[in-house]
Amino acid sequence: MKKYLVITFLLFTIVSFSQNKLSGKVVNDKNEPLQNVHLHVYKYDTNTDATGYFEIDSLPNGTFTLFATLLGY
């Protein structure tokens, strides 16, 4: 019985550490996707793909500022 309680506790602990994902699409004022936009949030960096899509995993809970840069904008 003790073995099952330990396993249950470990599984609950692993599930309780929730991670958040931020994803989206970067477009211009004509709704055209922007490629190679550099995005920085918290301590994570990424770039958009050819369709303007980006994804950042493993963000902790909280409020953050998203910075986006692209040469020429």
PQR file of N, CA, C, O and H, with PARSE charges and radii, in Angstrom:
ATOM      1  N   MET A   1       0.824  -1.192   0.000 -0.4000 1.5000
ATOM      2  CA  MET A   1       0.000   0.000   0.000 -0.0000 2.0000
ATOM      3  C   MET A   1       0.869   1.258   0.000  0.5500 1.7000
ATOM      4  O   MET A   1       0.558   2.231  -0.687 -0.5500 1.4000
ATOM      5  N   LYS A   2       1.950   1.238   0.764 -0.4000 1.5000
ATOM      6  CA  LYS A   2       2.837   2.390   0.844 -0.0000 2.0000
ATOM      7  C   LYS A   2       3.447   2.688  -0.529  0.5500 1.7000
ATOM      8  O   LYS A   2       3.624   3.849  -0.898 -0.5500 1.4000
ATOM      9  H   LYS A   2       2.203   0.448   1.323  0.4000 1.0000
ATOM     10  N   LYS A   3       3.764   1.634  -1.278 -0.4000 1.5000
ATOM     11  CA  LYS A   3       4.351   1.785  -2.605 -0.0000 2.0000
ATOM     12  C   LYS A   3       3.392   2.544  -3.541  0.5500 1.7000
ATOM     13  O   LYS A   3       3.825   3.404  -4.307 -0.5500 1.4000
ATOM     14  H   LYS A   3       3.621   0.691  -0.978  0.4000 1.0000
ATOM     15  N   TYR A   4       2.108   2.227  -3.478 -0.4000 1.5000
ATOM     16  CA  TYR A   4       1.122   2.883  -4.333 -0.0000 2.0000
ATOM     17  C   TYR A   4       0.932   4.354  -3.938  0.5500 1.7000
ATOM     18  O   TYR A   4       0.716   5.203  -4.803 -0.5500 1.4000
ATOM     19  H   TYR A   4       1.756   1.527  -2.856  0.4000 1.0000
ATOM     20  N   LEU A   5       1.010   4.650  -2.665 -0.4000 1.5000
ATOM     21  CA  LEU A   5       0.883   6.035  -2.214 -0.0000 2.0000
ATOM     22  C   LEU A   5       2.058   6.880  -2.718  0.5500 1.7000
ATOM     23  O   LEU A   5       1.868   8.025  -3.127 -0.5500 1.4000
ATOM     24  H   LEU A   5       1.186   3.961  -1.962  0.4000 1.0000
ATOM     25  N   VAL A   6       3.254   6.322  -2.688 -0.4000 1.5000
ATOM     26  CA  VAL A   6       4.436   7.042  -3.167 -0.0000 2.0000
ATOM     27  C   VAL A   6       4.327   7.303  -4.662  0.5500 1.7000
ATOM     28  O   VAL A   6       4.617   8.408  -5.122 -0.5500 1.4000
ATOM     29  H   VAL A   6       3.408   5.391  -2.356  0.4000 1.0000
ATOM     30  N   ILE A   7       3.914   6.301  -5.421 -0.4000 1.5000
ATOM     31  CA  ILE A   7       3.763   6.457  -6.874 -0.0000 2.0000
ATOM     32  C   ILE A   7       2.685   7.497  -7.180  0.5500 1.7000
ATOM     33  O   ILE A   7       2.876   8.339  -8.058 -0.5500 1.4000
ATOM     34  H   ILE A   7       3.679   5.404  -5.048  0.4000 1.0000
ATOM     35  N   THR A   8       1.571   7.451  -6.480 -0.4000 1.5000
ATOM     36  CA  THR A   8       0.494   8.424  -6.677 -0.0000 2.0000
ATOM     37  C   THR A   8       0.974   9.835  -6.353  0.5500 1.7000
ATOM     38  O   THR A   8       0.676  10.776  -7.089 -0.5500 1.4000
ATOM     39  H   THR A   8       1.415   6.767  -5.767  0.4000 1.0000
ATOM     40  N   PHE A   9       1.711   9.986  -5.263 -0.4000 1.5000
ATOM     41  CA  PHE A   9       2.239  11.295  -4.889 -0.0000 2.0000
ATOM     42  C   PHE A   9       3.196  11.824  -5.952  0.5500 1.7000
ATOM     43  O   PHE A   9       3.132  13.002  -6.302 -0.5500 1.4000
ATOM     44  H   PHE A   9       1.953   9.221  -4.666  0.4000 1.0000
ATOM     45  N   LEU A  10       4.076  10.981  -6.468 -0.4000 1.5000
ATOM     46  CA  LEU A  10       5.021  11.409  -7.494 -0.0000 2.0000
ATOM     47  C   LEU A  10       4.303  11.837  -8.773  0.5500 1.7000
ATOM     48  O   LEU A  10       4.670  12.840  -9.386 -0.5500 1.4000
ATOM     49  H   LEU A  10       4.128  10.023  -6.184  0.4000 1.0000
ATOM     50  N   LEU A  11       3.290  11.087  -9.174 -0.4000 1.5000
ATOM     51  CA  LEU A  11       2.526  11.448 -10.368 -0.0000 2.0000
ATOM     52  C   LEU A  11       1.798  12.774 -10.168  0.5500 1.7000
ATOM     53  O   LEU A  11       1.765  13.601 -11.079 -0.5500 1.4000
ATOM     54  H   LEU A  11       2.992  10.273  -8.677  0.4000 1.0000
ATOM     55  N   PHE A  12       1.224  12.983  -9.005 -0.4000 1.5000
ATOM     56  CA  PHE A  12       0.530  14.231  -8.712 -0.0000 2.0000
ATOM     57  C   PHE A  12       1.507  15.402  -8.727  0.5500 1.7000
ATOM     58  O   PHE A  12       1.177  16.478  -9.224 -0.5500 1.4000
ATOM     59  H   PHE A  12       1.251  12.311  -8.266  0.4000 1.0000
ATOM     60  N   THR A  13       2.689  15.201  -8.192 -0.4000 1.5000
ATOM     61  CA  THR A  13       3.696  16.252  -8.157 -0.0000 2.0000
ATOM     62  C   THR A  13       4.130  16.636  -9.564  0.5500 1.7000
ATOM     63  O   THR A  13       4.282  17.822  -9.860 -0.5500 1.4000
ATOM     64  H   THR A  13       2.957  14.326  -7.787  0.4000 1.0000
ATOM     65  N   ILE A  14       4.328  15.669 -10.422 -0.4000 1.5000
ATOM     66  CA  ILE A  14       4.741  15.940 -11.798 -0.0000 2.0000
ATOM     67  C   ILE A  14       3.650  16.697 -12.544  0.5500 1.7000
ATOM     68  O   ILE A  14       3.951  17.637 -13.281 -0.5500 1.4000
ATOM     69  H   ILE A  14       4.205  14.706 -10.182  0.4000 1.0000
ATOM     70  N   VAL A  15       2.397  16.311 -12.368 -0.4000 1.5000
ATOM     71  CA  VAL A  15       1.287  16.959 -13.057 -0.0000 2.0000
ATOM     72  C   VAL A  15       1.057  18.368 -12.525  0.5500 1.7000
ATOM     73  O   VAL A  15       0.637  19.243 -13.283 -0.5500 1.4000
ATOM     74  H   VAL A  15       2.153  15.548 -11.770  0.4000 1.0000
ATOM     75  N   SER A  16       1.319  18.610 -11.254 -0.4000 1.5000
ATOM     76  CA  SER A  16       1.025  19.911 -10.654 -0.0000 2.0000
ATOM     77  C   SER A  16       1.956  21.017 -11.130  0.5500 1.7000
ATOM     78  O   SER A  16       1.616  22.191 -10.987 -0.5500 1.4000
ATOM     79  H   SER A  16       1.660  17.900 -10.638  0.4000 1.0000
ATOM     80  N   PHE A  17       3.111  20.691 -11.689 -0.4000 1.5000
ATOM     81  CA  PHE A  17       4.012  21.702 -12.240 -0.0000 2.0000
ATOM     82  C   PHE A  17       3.565  22.035 -13.653  0.5500 1.7000
ATOM     83  O   PHE A  17       4.102  21.507 -14.626 -0.5500 1.4000
ATOM     84  H   PHE A  17       3.388  19.737 -11.806  0.4000 1.0000
ATOM     85  N   SER A  18       2.579  22.912 -13.758 -0.4000 1.5000
ATOM     86  CA  SER A  18       2.038  23.223 -15.079 -0.0000 2.0000
ATOM     87  C   SER A  18       2.972  24.162 -15.827  0.5500 1.7000
ATOM     88  O   SER A  18       3.584  25.058 -15.245 -0.5500 1.4000
ATOM     89  H   SER A  18       2.142  23.341 -12.967  0.4000 1.0000
ATOM     90  N   GLN A  19       3.062  23.940 -17.099 -0.4000 1.5000
ATOM     91  CA  GLN A  19       3.856  24.784 -17.975 -0.0000 2.0000
ATOM     92  C   GLN A  19       2.909  25.399 -18.997  0.5500 1.7000
ATOM     93  O   GLN A  19       1.928  24.775 -19.404 -0.5500 1.4000
ATOM     94  H   GLN A  19       2.564  23.213 -17.572  0.4000 1.0000
ATOM     95  N   ASN A  20       3.205  26.601 -19.399 -0.4000 1.5000
ATOM     96  CA  ASN A  20       2.343  27.312 -20.333 -0.0000 2.0000
ATOM     97  C   ASN A  20       3.022  27.439 -21.684  0.5500 1.7000
ATOM     98  O   ASN A  20       4.248  27.447 -21.790 -0.5500 1.4000
ATOM     99  H   ASN A  20       4.002  27.107 -19.069  0.4000 1.0000
ATOM    100  N   LYS A  21       2.189  27.539 -22.715 -0.4000 1.5000
ATOM    101  CA  LYS A  21       2.689  27.683 -24.077 -0.0000 2.0000
ATOM    102  C   LYS A  21       2.105  28.954 -24.676  0.5500 1.7000
ATOM    103  O   LYS A  21       0.913  29.230 -24.538 -0.5500 1.4000
ATOM    104  H   LYS A  21       1.193  27.533 -22.629  0.4000 1.0000
ATOM    105  N   LEU A  22       2.949  29.712 -25.333 -0.4000 1.5000
ATOM    106  CA  LEU A  22       2.516  30.906 -26.047 -0.0000 2.0000
ATOM    107  C   LEU A  22       2.752  30.659 -27.530  0.5500 1.7000
ATOM    108  O   LEU A  22       3.865  30.331 -27.942 -0.5500 1.4000
ATOM    109  H   LEU A  22       3.917  29.488 -25.444  0.4000 1.0000
ATOM    110  N   SER A  23       1.710  30.816 -28.326 -0.4000 1.5000
ATOM    111  CA  SER A  23       1.858  30.628 -29.767 -0.0000 2.0000
ATOM    112  C   SER A  23       0.976  31.637 -30.486  0.5500 1.7000
ATOM    113  O   SER A  23       0.025  32.173 -29.917 -0.5500 1.4000
ATOM    114  H   SER A  23       0.805  31.082 -27.992  0.4000 1.0000
ATOM    115  N   GLY A  24       1.308  31.882 -31.731 -0.4000 1.5000
ATOM    116  CA  GLY A  24       0.513  32.832 -32.505 -0.0000 2.0000
ATOM    117  C   GLY A  24       1.086  33.040 -33.878  0.5500 1.7000
ATOM    118  O   GLY A  24       1.988  32.323 -34.312 -0.5500 1.4000
ATOM    119  H   GLY A  24       2.081  31.446 -32.193  0.4000 1.0000
ATOM    120  N   LYS A  25       0.552  34.031 -34.557 -0.4000 1.5000
ATOM    121  CA  LYS A  25       0.972  34.346 -35.911 -0.0000 2.0000
ATOM    122  C   LYS A  25       1.211  35.849 -35.986  0.5500 1.7000
ATOM    123  O   LYS A  25       0.389  36.641 -35.525 -0.5500 1.4000
ATOM    124  H   LYS A  25      -0.181  34.614 -34.204  0.4000 1.0000
ATOM    125  N   VAL A  26       2.345  36.238 -36.573 -0.4000 1.5000
ATOM    126  CA  VAL A  26       2.681  37.649 -36.725 -0.0000 2.0000
ATOM    127  C   VAL A  26       2.395  38.048 -38.168  0.5500 1.7000
ATOM    128  O   VAL A  26       2.908  37.442 -39.108 -0.5500 1.4000
ATOM    129  H   VAL A  26       3.013  35.595 -36.948  0.4000 1.0000
ATOM    130  N   VAL A  27       1.567  39.077 -38.326 -0.4000 1.5000
ATOM    131  CA  VAL A  27       1.183  39.559 -39.656 -0.0000 2.0000
ATOM    132  C   VAL A  27       1.365  41.078 -39.709  0.5500 1.7000
ATOM    133  O   VAL A  27       1.460  41.741 -38.676 -0.5500 1.4000
ATOM    134  H   VAL A  27       1.150  39.570 -37.562  0.4000 1.0000
ATOM    135  N   ASN A  28       1.411  41.617 -40.931 -0.4000 1.5000
ATOM    136  CA  ASN A  28       1.489  43.065 -41.094 -0.0000 2.0000
ATOM    137  C   ASN A  28       0.081  43.648 -41.191  0.5500 1.7000
ATOM    138  O   ASN A  28      -0.903  42.936 -40.990 -0.5500 1.4000
ATOM    139  H   ASN A  28       1.333  41.079 -41.770  0.4000 1.0000
ATOM    140  N   ASP A  29      -0.018  44.950 -41.501 -0.4000 1.5000
ATOM    141  CA  ASP A  29      -1.319  45.609 -41.548 -0.0000 2.0000
ATOM    142  C   ASP A  29      -2.197  45.143 -42.712  0.5500 1.7000
ATOM    143  O   ASP A  29      -3.392  45.435 -42.745 -0.5500 1.4000
ATOM    144  H   ASP A  29       0.781  45.529 -41.665  0.4000 1.0000
ATOM    145  N   LYS A  30      -1.605  44.422 -43.665 -0.4000 1.5000
ATOM    146  CA  LYS A  30      -2.365  43.852 -44.785 -0.0000 2.0000
ATOM    147  C   LYS A  30      -2.694  42.388 -44.547  0.5500 1.7000
ATOM    148  O   LYS A  30      -3.146  41.687 -45.453 -0.5500 1.4000
ATOM    149  H   LYS A  30      -0.634  44.185 -43.638  0.4000 1.0000
ATOM    150  N   ASN A  31      -2.463  41.929 -43.316 -0.4000 1.5000
ATOM    151  CA  ASN A  31      -2.721  40.547 -42.898 -0.0000 2.0000
ATOM    152  C   ASN A  31      -1.838  39.529 -43.626  0.5500 1.7000
ATOM    153  O   ASN A  31      -2.224  38.373 -43.801 -0.5500 1.4000
ATOM    154  H   ASN A  31      -2.097  42.499 -42.580  0.4000 1.0000
ATOM    155  N   GLU A  32      -0.652  39.971 -44.045 -0.4000 1.5000
ATOM    156  CA  GLU A  32       0.325  39.088 -44.679 -0.0000 2.0000
ATOM    157  C   GLU A  32       1.292  38.603 -43.612  0.5500 1.7000
ATOM    158  O   GLU A  32       1.736  39.395 -42.782 -0.5500 1.4000
ATOM    159  H   GLU A  32      -0.338  40.910 -43.903  0.4000 1.0000
ATOM    160  N   PRO A  33       1.630  37.307 -43.616 -0.5600 1.5000
ATOM    161  CA  PRO A  33       2.531  36.779 -42.582  0.2800 2.0000
ATOM    162  C   PRO A  33       3.932  37.363 -42.695  0.5500 1.7000
ATOM    163  O   PRO A  33       4.438  37.591 -43.794 -0.5500 1.4000
ATOM    164  N   LEU A  34       4.550  37.599 -41.545 -0.4000 1.5000
ATOM    165  CA  LEU A  34       5.912  38.117 -41.503 -0.0000 2.0000
ATOM    166  C   LEU A  34       6.859  37.011 -41.068  0.5500 1.7000
ATOM    167  O   LEU A  34       6.706  36.427 -39.995 -0.5500 1.4000
ATOM    168  H   LEU A  34       4.140  37.413 -40.652  0.4000 1.0000
ATOM    169  N   GLN A  35       7.834  36.733 -41.914 -0.4000 1.5000
ATOM    170  CA  GLN A  35       8.809  35.675 -41.667 -0.0000 2.0000
ATOM    171  C   GLN A  35      10.031  36.234 -40.952  0.5500 1.7000
ATOM    172  O   GLN A  35      10.401  37.391 -41.150 -0.5500 1.4000
ATOM    173  H   GLN A  35       7.958  37.207 -42.785  0.4000 1.0000
ATOM    174  N   ASN A  36      10.650  35.409 -40.126 -0.4000 1.5000
ATOM    175  CA  ASN A  36      11.896  35.734 -39.411 -0.0000 2.0000
ATOM    176  C   ASN A  36      11.767  36.896 -38.425  0.5500 1.7000
ATOM    177  O   ASN A  36      12.734  37.622 -38.191 -0.5500 1.4000
ATOM    178  H   ASN A  36      10.350  34.469 -39.965  0.4000 1.0000
ATOM    179  N   VAL A  37      10.585  37.074 -37.851 -0.4000 1.5000
ATOM    180  CA  VAL A  37      10.431  38.043 -36.769 -0.0000 2.0000
ATOM    181  C   VAL A  37      11.053  37.420 -35.529  0.5500 1.7000
ATOM    182  O   VAL A  37      10.746  36.280 -35.178 -0.5500 1.4000
ATOM    183  H   VAL A  37       9.800  36.485 -38.041  0.4000 1.0000
ATOM    184  N   HIS A  38      11.927  38.170 -34.867 -0.4000 1.5000
ATOM    185  CA  HIS A  38      12.570  37.671 -33.645 -0.0000 2.0000
ATOM    186  C   HIS A  38      11.679  38.031 -32.461  0.5500 1.7000
ATOM    187  O   HIS A  38      11.342  39.198 -32.261 -0.5500 1.4000
ATOM    188  H   HIS A  38      12.176  39.095 -35.152  0.4000 1.0000
ATOM    189  N   LEU A  39      11.300  37.021 -31.677 -0.4000 1.5000
ATOM    190  CA  LEU A  39      10.435  37.215 -30.513 -0.0000 2.0000
ATOM    191  C   LEU A  39      11.190  36.843 -29.251  0.5500 1.7000
ATOM    192  O   LEU A  39      11.905  35.842 -29.207 -0.5500 1.4000
ATOM    193  H   LEU A  39      11.574  36.073 -31.839  0.4000 1.0000
ATOM    194  N   HIS A  40      11.022  37.666 -28.226 -0.4000 1.5000
ATOM    195  CA  HIS A  40      11.674  37.414 -26.945 -0.0000 2.0000
ATOM    196  C   HIS A  40      10.646  37.639 -25.835  0.5500 1.7000
ATOM    197  O   HIS A  40      10.024  38.697 -25.752 -0.5500 1.4000
ATOM    198  H   HIS A  40      10.441  38.479 -28.262  0.4000 1.0000
ATOM    199  N   VAL A  41      10.485  36.642 -25.001 -0.4000 1.5000
ATOM    200  CA  VAL A  41       9.616  36.756 -23.831 -0.0000 2.0000
ATOM    201  C   VAL A  41      10.285  36.024 -22.680  0.5500 1.7000
ATOM    202  O   VAL A  41      10.751  34.895 -22.839 -0.5500 1.4000
ATOM    203  H   VAL A  41      10.990  35.782 -25.068  0.4000 1.0000
ATOM    204  N   TYR A  42      10.332  36.674 -21.511 -0.4000 1.5000
ATOM    205  CA  TYR A  42      10.956  36.134 -20.308 -0.0000 2.0000
ATOM    206  C   TYR A  42      12.405  35.792 -20.631  0.5500 1.7000
ATOM    207  O   TYR A  42      13.191  36.707 -20.876 -0.5500 1.4000
ATOM    208  H   TYR A  42       9.954  37.591 -21.382  0.4000 1.0000
ATOM    209  N   LYS A  43      12.786  34.558 -20.644 -0.4000 1.5000
ATOM    210  CA  LYS A  43      14.164  34.177 -20.991 -0.0000 2.0000
ATOM    211  C   LYS A  43      14.204  33.284 -22.234  0.5500 1.7000
ATOM    212  O   LYS A  43      15.171  32.555 -22.453 -0.5500 1.4000
ATOM    213  H   LYS A  43      12.147  33.814 -20.446  0.4000 1.0000
ATOM    214  N   TYR A  44      13.157  33.347 -23.033 -0.4000 1.5000
ATOM    215  CA  TYR A  44      13.047  32.506 -24.220 -0.0000 2.0000
ATOM    216  C   TYR A  44      13.039  33.347 -25.483  0.5500 1.7000
ATOM    217  O   TYR A  44      12.478  34.442 -25.508 -0.5500 1.4000
ATOM    218  H   TYR A  44      12.371  33.939 -22.856  0.4000 1.0000
ATOM    219  N   ASP A  45      13.663  32.830 -26.527 -0.4000 1.5000
ATOM    220  CA  ASP A  45      13.706  33.476 -27.843 -0.0000 2.0000
ATOM    221  C   ASP A  45      13.229  32.496 -28.901  0.5500 1.7000
ATOM    222  O   ASP A  45      13.401  31.285 -28.767 -0.5500 1.4000
ATOM    223  H   ASP A  45      14.118  31.940 -26.507  0.4000 1.0000
ATOM    224  N   THR A  46      12.630  33.033 -29.949 -0.4000 1.5000
ATOM    225  CA  THR A  46      12.244  32.227 -31.099 -0.0000 2.0000
ATOM    226  C   THR A  46      12.081  33.143 -32.299  0.5500 1.7000
ATOM    227  O   THR A  46      12.107  34.366 -32.160 -0.5500 1.4000
ATOM    228  H   THR A  46      12.491  34.017 -30.057  0.4000 1.0000
ATOM    229  N   ASN A  47      11.913  32.561 -33.468 -0.4000 1.5000
ATOM    230  CA  ASN A  47      11.660  33.297 -34.705 -0.0000 2.0000
ATOM    231  C   ASN A  47      10.422  32.727 -35.371  0.5500 1.7000
ATOM    232  O   ASN A  47      10.089  31.555 -35.192 -0.5500 1.4000
ATOM    233  H   ASN A  47      11.892  31.567 -33.580  0.4000 1.0000
ATOM    234  N   THR A  48       9.739  33.572 -36.146 -0.4000 1.5000
ATOM    235  CA  THR A  48       8.578  33.082 -36.875 -0.0000 2.0000
ATOM    236  C   THR A  48       9.024  32.299 -38.105  0.5500 1.7000
ATOM    237  O   THR A  48      10.109  32.519 -38.643 -0.5500 1.4000
ATOM    238  H   THR A  48      10.009  34.523 -36.291  0.4000 1.0000
ATOM    239  N   ASP A  49       8.160  31.379 -38.537 -0.4000 1.5000
ATOM    240  CA  ASP A  49       8.465  30.602 -39.742 -0.0000 2.0000
ATOM    241  C   ASP A  49       7.935  31.336 -40.974  0.5500 1.7000
ATOM    242  O   ASP A  49       7.569  32.508 -40.885 -0.5500 1.4000
ATOM    243  H   ASP A  49       7.279  31.201 -38.100  0.4000 1.0000
ATOM    244  N   ALA A  50       7.893  30.663 -42.109 -0.4000 1.5000
ATOM    245  CA  ALA A  50       7.463  31.282 -43.370 -0.0000 2.0000
ATOM    246  C   ALA A  50       6.004  31.725 -43.338  0.5500 1.7000
ATOM    247  O   ALA A  50       5.615  32.618 -44.090 -0.5500 1.4000
ATOM    248  H   ALA A  50       8.190  29.711 -42.181  0.4000 1.0000
ATOM    249  N   THR A  51       5.196  31.115 -42.480 -0.4000 1.5000
ATOM    250  CA  THR A  51       3.781  31.488 -42.379 -0.0000 2.0000
ATOM    251  C   THR A  51       3.531  32.493 -41.263  0.5500 1.7000
ATOM    252  O   THR A  51       2.381  32.846 -41.000 -0.5500 1.4000
ATOM    253  H   THR A  51       5.512  30.389 -41.869  0.4000 1.0000
ATOM    254  N   GLY A  52       4.598  32.964 -40.595 -0.4000 1.5000
ATOM    255  CA  GLY A  52       4.464  33.921 -39.501 -0.0000 2.0000
ATOM    256  C   GLY A  52       4.166  33.293 -38.156  0.5500 1.7000
ATOM    257  O   GLY A  52       3.952  34.003 -37.173 -0.5500 1.4000
ATOM    258  H   GLY A  52       5.532  32.677 -40.808  0.4000 1.0000
ATOM    259  N   TYR A  53       4.150  31.962 -38.101 -0.4000 1.5000
ATOM    260  CA  TYR A  53       3.791  31.250 -36.871 -0.0000 2.0000
ATOM    261  C   TYR A  53       4.990  31.140 -35.930  0.5500 1.7000
ATOM    262  O   TYR A  53       6.129  30.973 -36.366 -0.5500 1.4000
ATOM    263  H   TYR A  53       4.323  31.386 -38.899  0.4000 1.0000
ATOM    264  N   PHE A  54       4.709  31.238 -34.636 -0.4000 1.5000
ATOM    265  CA  PHE A  54       5.731  31.031 -33.609 -0.0000 2.0000
ATOM    266  C   PHE A  54       5.129  30.260 -32.444  0.5500 1.7000
ATOM    267  O   PHE A  54       3.911  30.215 -32.275 -0.5500 1.4000
ATOM    268  H   PHE A  54       3.783  31.374 -34.282  0.4000 1.0000
ATOM    269  N   GLU A  55       5.999  29.658 -31.646 -0.4000 1.5000
ATOM    270  CA  GLU A  55       5.574  28.894 -30.470 -0.0000 2.0000
ATOM    271  C   GLU A  55       6.689  28.930 -29.429  0.5500 1.7000
ATOM    272  O   GLU A  55       7.851  28.668 -29.738 -0.5500 1.4000
ATOM    273  H   GLU A  55       6.989  29.695 -31.783  0.4000 1.0000
ATOM    274  N   ILE A  56       6.321  29.257 -28.199 -0.4000 1.5000
ATOM    275  CA  ILE A  56       7.260  29.253 -27.081 -0.0000 2.0000
ATOM    276  C   ILE A  56       6.670  28.372 -25.993  0.5500 1.7000
ATOM    277  O   ILE A  56       5.575  28.642 -25.499 -0.5500 1.4000
ATOM    278  H   ILE A  56       5.377  29.470 -27.948  0.4000 1.0000
ATOM    279  N   ASP A  57       7.388  27.318 -25.616 -0.4000 1.5000
ATOM    280  CA  ASP A  57       6.933  26.380 -24.597 -0.0000 2.0000
ATOM    281  C   ASP A  57       7.593  26.669 -23.249  0.5500 1.7000
ATOM    282  O   ASP A  57       8.564  27.421 -23.159 -0.5500 1.4000
ATOM    283  H   ASP A  57       8.278  27.098 -26.017  0.4000 1.0000
ATOM    284  N   SER A  58       7.050  26.065 -22.227 -0.4000 1.5000
ATOM    285  CA  SER A  58       7.632  26.041 -20.882 -0.0000 2.0000
ATOM    286  C   SER A  58       7.671  27.394 -20.185  0.5500 1.7000
ATOM    287  O   SER A  58       8.579  27.652 -19.394 -0.5500 1.4000
ATOM    288  H   SER A  58       6.261  25.455 -22.299  0.4000 1.0000
ATOM    289  N   LEU A  59       6.714  28.250 -20.462 -0.4000 1.5000
ATOM    290  CA  LEU A  59       6.647  29.517 -19.737 -0.0000 2.0000
ATOM    291  C   LEU A  59       6.038  29.286 -18.354  0.5500 1.7000
ATOM    292  O   LEU A  59       5.056  28.554 -18.231 -0.5500 1.4000
ATOM    293  H   LEU A  59       5.977  28.040 -21.104  0.4000 1.0000
ATOM    294  N   PRO A  60       6.599  29.891 -17.324 -0.5600 1.5000
ATOM    295  CA  PRO A  60       5.991  29.771 -16.003  0.2800 2.0000
ATOM    296  C   PRO A  60       4.740  30.647 -15.923  0.5500 1.7000
ATOM    297  O   PRO A  60       4.510  31.484 -16.796 -0.5500 1.4000
ATOM    298  N   ASN A  61       3.946  30.458 -14.895 -0.4000 1.5000
ATOM    299  CA  ASN A  61       2.783  31.309 -14.679 -0.0000 2.0000
ATOM    300  C   ASN A  61       3.242  32.732 -14.401  0.5500 1.7000
ATOM    301  O   ASN A  61       4.284  32.936 -13.778 -0.5500 1.4000
ATOM    302  H   ASN A  61       4.132  29.779 -14.186  0.4000 1.0000
ATOM    303  N   GLY A  62       2.485  33.703 -14.852 -0.4000 1.5000
ATOM    304  CA  GLY A  62       2.827  35.094 -14.592 -0.0000 2.0000
ATOM    305  C   GLY A  62       2.497  35.982 -15.764  0.5500 1.7000
ATOM    306  O   GLY A  62       1.929  35.537 -16.762 -0.5500 1.4000
ATOM    307  H   GLY A  62       1.639  33.537 -15.358  0.4000 1.0000
ATOM    308  N   THR A  63       2.857  37.242 -15.634 -0.4000 1.5000
ATOM    309  CA  THR A  63       2.646  38.231 -16.675 -0.0000 2.0000
ATOM    310  C   THR A  63       4.002  38.623 -17.252  0.5500 1.7000
ATOM    311  O   THR A  63       4.936  38.918 -16.506 -0.5500 1.4000
ATOM    312  H   THR A  63       3.318  37.603 -14.823  0.4000 1.0000
ATOM    313  N   PHE A  64       4.108  38.627 -18.566 -0.4000 1.5000
ATOM    314  CA  PHE A  64       5.367  38.919 -19.230 -0.0000 2.0000
ATOM    315  C   PHE A  64       5.129  39.899 -20.371  0.5500 1.7000
ATOM    316  O   PHE A  64       4.002  40.074 -20.833 -0.5500 1.4000
ATOM    317  H   PHE A  64       3.349  38.389 -19.172  0.4000 1.0000
ATOM    318  N   THR A  65       6.202  40.529 -20.814 -0.4000 1.5000
ATOM    319  CA  THR A  65       6.159  41.409 -21.973 -0.0000 2.0000
ATOM    320  C   THR A  65       6.786  40.681 -23.147  0.5500 1.7000
ATOM    321  O   THR A  65       7.871  40.110 -23.027 -0.5500 1.4000
ATOM    322  H   THR A  65       7.118  40.386 -20.439  0.4000 1.0000
ATOM    323  N   LEU A  66       6.102  40.702 -24.279 -0.4000 1.5000
ATOM    324  CA  LEU A  66       6.596  40.055 -25.501 -0.0000 2.0000
ATOM    325  C   LEU A  66       7.227  41.133 -26.378  0.5500 1.7000
ATOM    326  O   LEU A  66       6.574  42.122 -26.710 -0.5500 1.4000
ATOM    327  H   LEU A  66       5.222  41.165 -24.376  0.4000 1.0000
ATOM    328  N   PHE A  67       8.493  40.947 -26.756 -0.4000 1.5000
ATOM    329  CA  PHE A  67       9.208  41.854 -27.643 -0.0000 2.0000
ATOM    330  C   PHE A  67       9.318  41.203 -29.016  0.5500 1.7000
ATOM    331  O   PHE A  67       9.692  40.036 -29.128 -0.5500 1.4000
ATOM    332  H   PHE A  67       9.023  40.144 -26.486  0.4000 1.0000
ATOM    333  N   ALA A  68       8.991  41.960 -30.055 -0.4000 1.5000
ATOM    334  CA  ALA A  68       9.099  41.461 -31.428 -0.0000 2.0000
ATOM    335  C   ALA A  68       9.913  42.463 -32.242  0.5500 1.7000
ATOM    336  O   ALA A  68       9.655  43.666 -32.202 -0.5500 1.4000
ATOM    337  H   ALA A  68       8.687  42.908 -29.964  0.4000 1.0000
ATOM    338  N   THR A  69      10.897  41.953 -32.981 -0.4000 1.5000
ATOM    339  CA  THR A  69      11.724  42.815 -33.819 -0.0000 2.0000
ATOM    340  C   THR A  69      11.883  42.198 -35.197  0.5500 1.7000
ATOM    341  O   THR A  69      11.993  40.982 -35.349 -0.5500 1.4000
ATOM    342  H   THR A  69      11.107  40.976 -33.014  0.4000 1.0000
ATOM    343  N   LEU A  70      11.892  43.076 -36.203 -0.4000 1.5000
ATOM    344  CA  LEU A  70      12.120  42.665 -37.583 -0.0000 2.0000
ATOM    345  C   LEU A  70      12.770  43.850 -38.298  0.5500 1.7000
ATOM    346  O   LEU A  70      12.272  44.974 -38.228 -0.5500 1.4000
ATOM    347  H   LEU A  70      11.803  44.065 -36.080  0.4000 1.0000
ATOM    348  N   LEU A  71      13.863  43.595 -38.974 -0.4000 1.5000
ATOM    349  CA  LEU A  71      14.580  44.644 -39.683 -0.0000 2.0000
ATOM    350  C   LEU A  71      13.647  45.312 -40.689  0.5500 1.7000
ATOM    351  O   LEU A  71      13.026  44.636 -41.510 -0.5500 1.4000
ATOM    352  H   LEU A  71      14.267  42.682 -39.030  0.4000 1.0000
ATOM    353  N   GLY A  72      13.553  46.614 -40.625 -0.4000 1.5000
ATOM    354  CA  GLY A  72      12.710  47.361 -41.547 -0.0000 2.0000
ATOM    355  C   GLY A  72      11.374  47.763 -40.943  0.5500 1.7000
ATOM    356  O   GLY A  72      10.614  48.499 -41.573 -0.5500 1.4000
ATOM    357  H   GLY A  72      14.057  47.163 -39.959  0.4000 1.0000
ATOM    358  N   TYR A  73      11.070  47.293 -39.729 -0.4000 1.5000
ATOM    359  CA  TYR A  73       9.812  47.662 -39.056 -0.0000 2.0000
ATOM    360  C   TYR A  73      10.107  48.390 -37.785  0.5500 1.7000
ATOM    361  O   TYR A  73       9.184  48.785 -37.072 -0.5500 1.4000
ATOM    362  H   TYR A  73      11.688  46.696 -39.218  0.4000 1.0000
TER
END
